Amino acid sequence: MSPHDNSQNLLVKHATVQDYESCILNMQKHQNMWASLPAPARGDIVRQIGEALRANKAALGKIISLEMGKILSEGEGEVRNIYS
C-alpha cells in the first residue's frame, strides 16, 4: 500500500507458515554441510548473493521505495547497504 494514499501499488506473494517451516527444516538439514565448507567456499557463495542483489538493485529498490514511500535512490541505497 502506498503510504501517500493507501492505494495498492504492487502485489507481493507472501510465504506461508508451511513455507517458513520448510525453510527452517532445510536449513537445519544442511547446517553441518555449510559449516564443513572451507571459508573461501562460503565466501564465494556470499559473494554470489551480493552479485545477485547488485544485478537486481533497481527492481528491489523500487519495491522498497514503493513500500516505504521513499524516493527511488533511497530505496536503491537500502539495497546497496545490504551487500556493501
C-alpha positions as CSV (number, residue, x, y, z in Angstrom):
1,M,0.0,0.0,0.0
2,S,1.2,3.4,-0.8
3,P,1.9,5.5,2.3
4,H,0.7,8.5,0.3
5,D,-2.9,7.5,-0.4
6,N,-3.2,3.8,0.8
7,S,-3.6,2.6,-2.8
8,Q,-2.2,-0.8,-3.8
9,N,0.9,-0.2,-5.9
10,L,2.2,-3.7,-6.2
11,L,1.4,-7.3,-5.3
12,V,4.0,-9.4,-3.4
13,K,3.5,-13.1,-2.7
14,H,3.9,-13.8,0.9
15,A,5.3,-17.0,2.3
16,T,3.0,-19.3,4.4
17,V,3.8,-20.7,7.8
18,Q,4.4,-24.0,6.0
19,D,6.9,-22.3,3.6
20,Y,8.8,-20.9,6.6
21,E,8.8,-24.2,8.5
22,S,10.1,-26.0,5.3
23,C,12.9,-23.4,5.0
24,I,13.9,-23.9,8.7
25,L,14.0,-27.7,8.3
26,N,16.1,-27.4,5.2
27,M,18.5,-25.0,6.9
28,Q,18.9,-27.5,9.8
29,K,19.3,-30.4,7.4
30,H,22.2,-28.6,5.6
31,Q,23.8,-26.8,8.6
32,N,26.6,-29.3,9.1
33,M,27.4,-29.3,5.3
34,W,27.7,-25.5,5.3
35,A,29.8,-25.5,8.4
36,S,32.2,-28.1,6.9
37,L,32.8,-26.0,3.8
38,P,36.1,-24.1,3.8
39,A,35.8,-20.4,4.5
40,P,36.8,-19.4,0.9
41,A,34.0,-21.6,-0.5
42,R,31.4,-20.0,1.9
43,G,32.8,-16.6,1.0
44,D,32.3,-17.3,-2.7
45,I,28.7,-18.2,-2.1
46,V,28.2,-14.9,-0.1
47,R,29.9,-13.0,-3.0
48,Q,27.4,-14.6,-5.4
49,I,24.5,-13.5,-3.2
50,G,25.9,-9.9,-3.3
51,E,26.2,-10.1,-7.1
52,A,22.5,-11.2,-7.4
53,L,21.5,-8.2,-5.2
54,R,23.5,-5.8,-7.3
55,A,22.0,-7.3,-10.5
56,N,18.5,-6.7,-9.1
57,K,19.2,-3.4,-7.3
58,A,16.8,-1.4,-9.4
59,A,13.8,-3.8,-9.0
60,L,14.5,-4.3,-5.3
61,G,15.0,-0.6,-4.8
62,K,11.7,0.2,-6.5
63,I,9.9,-2.2,-4.1
64,I,11.4,-0.6,-1.1
65,S,10.6,2.9,-2.3
66,L,7.0,2.0,-3.0
67,E,6.6,0.2,0.3
68,M,8.2,2.8,2.4
69,G,7.3,6.0,0.5
70,K,10.9,6.8,-0.3
71,I,12.4,8.2,-3.5
72,L,13.9,5.6,-5.7
73,S,17.5,6.5,-5.0
74,E,16.9,5.9,-1.3
75,G,15.3,2.5,-2.0
76,E,18.3,1.5,-4.1
77,G,20.6,2.8,-1.4
78,E,19.0,0.5,1.1
79,V,19.6,-2.5,-1.2
80,R,23.2,-1.3,-1.7
81,N,23.6,-1.2,2.1
82,I,22.8,-4.9,2.3
83,Y,25.7,-6.0,0.1
84,S,28.3,-3.4,1.0
